[in-house]
Amino acid sequence: MRQVHDSYRDMALEGRITDERRHVLFSAGRQMQEAEGAEAVMLGSTDLFLAFDAQDCGFPIVDCAAIHVDAIYRWSVGKA
């Protein structure tokens, strides 16, 4: 999906999200869930928090960056 690529690239390069780009990303996630049967969408890029943080995207997500931050924190305080 070229629109998803372009929306992500522009968001990452500019360091900000627009409503139009967020709509493209959220629509792609809903399509994966509805048409492809995805149970959740895995956010594998640290830039995606710009679009998804504190937003109701309408489908479950797994934020890999948040998982890594939690693991780094737990390791740093000796709770790993």
Biotite code that builds the C-alpha atoms (Angstrom):
import biotite.structure as struc

atoms = struc.array([
    struc.Atom([0.000, 0.000, 0.000], chain_id="A", res_id=1, res_name="MET", atom_name="CA", element="C"),
    struc.Atom([1.823, 3.035, -1.290], chain_id="A", res_id=2, res_name="ARG", atom_name="CA", element="C"),
    struc.Atom([-0.309, 5.463, 0.742], chain_id="A", res_id=3, res_name="GLN", atom_name="CA", element="C"),
    struc.Atom([0.725, 3.800, 3.996], chain_id="A", res_id=4, res_name="VAL", atom_name="CA", element="C"),
    struc.Atom([4.392, 3.954, 3.027], chain_id="A", res_id=5, res_name="HIS", atom_name="CA", element="C"),
    struc.Atom([4.182, 7.605, 2.017], chain_id="A", res_id=6, res_name="ASP", atom_name="CA", element="C"),
    struc.Atom([2.227, 8.570, 5.143], chain_id="A", res_id=7, res_name="SER", atom_name="CA", element="C"),
    struc.Atom([4.683, 6.798, 7.419], chain_id="A", res_id=8, res_name="TYR", atom_name="CA", element="C"),
    struc.Atom([7.748, 8.179, 5.625], chain_id="A", res_id=9, res_name="ARG", atom_name="CA", element="C"),
    struc.Atom([6.476, 11.752, 5.716], chain_id="A", res_id=10, res_name="ASP", atom_name="CA", element="C"),
    struc.Atom([5.483, 11.446, 9.370], chain_id="A", res_id=11, res_name="MET", atom_name="CA", element="C"),
    struc.Atom([8.901, 10.052, 10.314], chain_id="A", res_id=12, res_name="ALA", atom_name="CA", element="C"),
    struc.Atom([10.821, 12.662, 8.329], chain_id="A", res_id=13, res_name="LEU", atom_name="CA", element="C"),
    struc.Atom([8.795, 15.595, 9.664], chain_id="A", res_id=14, res_name="GLU", atom_name="CA", element="C"),
    struc.Atom([8.410, 14.271, 13.200], chain_id="A", res_id=15, res_name="GLY", atom_name="CA", element="C"),
    struc.Atom([4.692, 15.075, 13.246], chain_id="A", res_id=16, res_name="ARG", atom_name="CA", element="C"),
    struc.Atom([1.404, 13.503, 12.212], chain_id="A", res_id=17, res_name="ILE", atom_name="CA", element="C"),
    struc.Atom([-1.462, 15.070, 10.321], chain_id="A", res_id=18, res_name="THR", atom_name="CA", element="C"),
    struc.Atom([-5.086, 13.987, 10.536], chain_id="A", res_id=19, res_name="ASP", atom_name="CA", element="C"),
    struc.Atom([-4.879, 12.781, 6.932], chain_id="A", res_id=20, res_name="GLU", atom_name="CA", element="C"),
    struc.Atom([-1.831, 10.596, 7.604], chain_id="A", res_id=21, res_name="ARG", atom_name="CA", element="C"),
    struc.Atom([-3.359, 9.243, 10.816], chain_id="A", res_id=22, res_name="ARG", atom_name="CA", element="C"),
    struc.Atom([-6.492, 8.336, 8.855], chain_id="A", res_id=23, res_name="HIS", atom_name="CA", element="C"),
    struc.Atom([-4.395, 6.403, 6.301], chain_id="A", res_id=24, res_name="VAL", atom_name="CA", element="C"),
    struc.Atom([-2.596, 4.435, 9.035], chain_id="A", res_id=25, res_name="LEU", atom_name="CA", element="C"),
    struc.Atom([-5.753, 3.721, 11.022], chain_id="A", res_id=26, res_name="PHE", atom_name="CA", element="C"),
    struc.Atom([-7.605, 2.636, 7.865], chain_id="A", res_id=27, res_name="SER", atom_name="CA", element="C"),
    struc.Atom([-4.804, 0.207, 7.024], chain_id="A", res_id=28, res_name="ALA", atom_name="CA", element="C"),
    struc.Atom([-4.991, -1.271, 10.528], chain_id="A", res_id=29, res_name="GLY", atom_name="CA", element="C"),
    struc.Atom([-8.763, -1.696, 10.319], chain_id="A", res_id=30, res_name="ARG", atom_name="CA", element="C"),
    struc.Atom([-8.373, -3.339, 6.908], chain_id="A", res_id=31, res_name="GLN", atom_name="CA", element="C"),
    struc.Atom([-5.840, -5.807, 8.338], chain_id="A", res_id=32, res_name="MET", atom_name="CA", element="C"),
    struc.Atom([-8.249, -6.640, 11.117], chain_id="A", res_id=33, res_name="GLN", atom_name="CA", element="C"),
    struc.Atom([-11.434, -6.864, 9.045], chain_id="A", res_id=34, res_name="GLU", atom_name="CA", element="C"),
    struc.Atom([-10.211, -8.318, 5.739], chain_id="A", res_id=35, res_name="ALA", atom_name="CA", element="C"),
    struc.Atom([-7.171, -10.265, 6.892], chain_id="A", res_id=36, res_name="GLU", atom_name="CA", element="C"),
    struc.Atom([-8.385, -11.412, 10.304], chain_id="A", res_id=37, res_name="GLY", atom_name="CA", element="C"),
    struc.Atom([-5.614, -9.775, 12.334], chain_id="A", res_id=38, res_name="ALA", atom_name="CA", element="C"),
    struc.Atom([-6.259, -9.942, 16.081], chain_id="A", res_id=39, res_name="GLU", atom_name="CA", element="C"),
    struc.Atom([-3.995, -6.937, 16.705], chain_id="A", res_id=40, res_name="ALA", atom_name="CA", element="C"),
    struc.Atom([-1.618, -4.711, 14.788], chain_id="A", res_id=41, res_name="VAL", atom_name="CA", element="C"),
    struc.Atom([1.989, -4.682, 15.913], chain_id="A", res_id=42, res_name="MET", atom_name="CA", element="C"),
    struc.Atom([3.616, -1.248, 15.872], chain_id="A", res_id=43, res_name="LEU", atom_name="CA", element="C"),
    struc.Atom([7.222, -2.072, 15.063], chain_id="A", res_id=44, res_name="GLY", atom_name="CA", element="C"),
    struc.Atom([8.580, 1.455, 14.679], chain_id="A", res_id=45, res_name="SER", atom_name="CA", element="C"),
    struc.Atom([9.395, 4.028, 17.310], chain_id="A", res_id=46, res_name="THR", atom_name="CA", element="C"),
    struc.Atom([7.899, 6.760, 15.093], chain_id="A", res_id=47, res_name="ASP", atom_name="CA", element="C"),
    struc.Atom([4.404, 5.270, 15.164], chain_id="A", res_id=48, res_name="LEU", atom_name="CA", element="C"),
    struc.Atom([3.724, 6.649, 18.636], chain_id="A", res_id=49, res_name="PHE", atom_name="CA", element="C"),
    struc.Atom([3.141, 9.975, 16.853], chain_id="A", res_id=50, res_name="LEU", atom_name="CA", element="C"),
    struc.Atom([0.026, 8.539, 15.224], chain_id="A", res_id=51, res_name="ALA", atom_name="CA", element="C"),
    struc.Atom([-1.197, 6.090, 17.857], chain_id="A", res_id=52, res_name="PHE", atom_name="CA", element="C"),
    struc.Atom([-0.306, 7.576, 21.262], chain_id="A", res_id=53, res_name="ASP", atom_name="CA", element="C"),
    struc.Atom([-3.466, 8.393, 23.254], chain_id="A", res_id=54, res_name="ALA", atom_name="CA", element="C"),
    struc.Atom([-5.651, 7.730, 20.202], chain_id="A", res_id=55, res_name="GLN", atom_name="CA", element="C"),
    struc.Atom([-8.535, 5.314, 19.765], chain_id="A", res_id=56, res_name="ASP", atom_name="CA", element="C"),
    struc.Atom([-7.652, 3.664, 16.483], chain_id="A", res_id=57, res_name="CYS", atom_name="CA", element="C"),
    struc.Atom([-10.533, 1.180, 16.651], chain_id="A", res_id=58, res_name="GLY", atom_name="CA", element="C"),
    struc.Atom([-8.443, -1.981, 16.854], chain_id="A", res_id=59, res_name="PHE", atom_name="CA", element="C"),
    struc.Atom([-6.014, -3.593, 19.309], chain_id="A", res_id=60, res_name="PRO", atom_name="CA", element="C"),
    struc.Atom([-2.335, -2.669, 18.991], chain_id="A", res_id=61, res_name="ILE", atom_name="CA", element="C"),
    struc.Atom([0.923, -4.006, 20.389], chain_id="A", res_id=62, res_name="VAL", atom_name="CA", element="C"),
    struc.Atom([3.434, -1.170, 20.734], chain_id="A", res_id=63, res_name="ASP", atom_name="CA", element="C"),
    struc.Atom([6.895, -2.737, 20.435], chain_id="A", res_id=64, res_name="CYS", atom_name="CA", element="C"),
    struc.Atom([8.630, 0.514, 21.417], chain_id="A", res_id=65, res_name="ALA", atom_name="CA", element="C"),
    struc.Atom([6.681, 0.646, 24.686], chain_id="A", res_id=66, res_name="ALA", atom_name="CA", element="C"),
    struc.Atom([7.634, -2.972, 25.398], chain_id="A", res_id=67, res_name="ILE", atom_name="CA", element="C"),
    struc.Atom([11.304, -2.163, 24.805], chain_id="A", res_id=68, res_name="HIS", atom_name="CA", element="C"),
    struc.Atom([11.184, 0.962, 26.972], chain_id="A", res_id=69, res_name="VAL", atom_name="CA", element="C"),
    struc.Atom([9.625, -1.059, 29.790], chain_id="A", res_id=70, res_name="ASP", atom_name="CA", element="C"),
    struc.Atom([12.281, -3.775, 29.466], chain_id="A", res_id=71, res_name="ALA", atom_name="CA", element="C"),
    struc.Atom([15.103, -1.215, 29.470], chain_id="A", res_id=72, res_name="ILE", atom_name="CA", element="C"),
    struc.Atom([13.658, 0.495, 32.527], chain_id="A", res_id=73, res_name="TYR", atom_name="CA", element="C"),
    struc.Atom([13.204, -2.797, 34.387], chain_id="A", res_id=74, res_name="ARG", atom_name="CA", element="C"),
    struc.Atom([16.782, -3.795, 33.550], chain_id="A", res_id=75, res_name="TRP", atom_name="CA", element="C"),
    struc.Atom([18.124, -0.402, 34.652], chain_id="A", res_id=76, res_name="SER", atom_name="CA", element="C"),
    struc.Atom([16.527, -0.696, 38.095], chain_id="A", res_id=77, res_name="VAL", atom_name="CA", element="C"),
    struc.Atom([17.496, -4.338, 38.492], chain_id="A", res_id=78, res_name="GLY", atom_name="CA", element="C"),
    struc.Atom([14.037, -5.836, 38.013], chain_id="A", res_id=79, res_name="LYS", atom_name="CA", element="C"),
    struc.Atom([14.698, -7.678, 34.753], chain_id="A", res_id=80, res_name="ALA", atom_name="CA", element="C"),
])
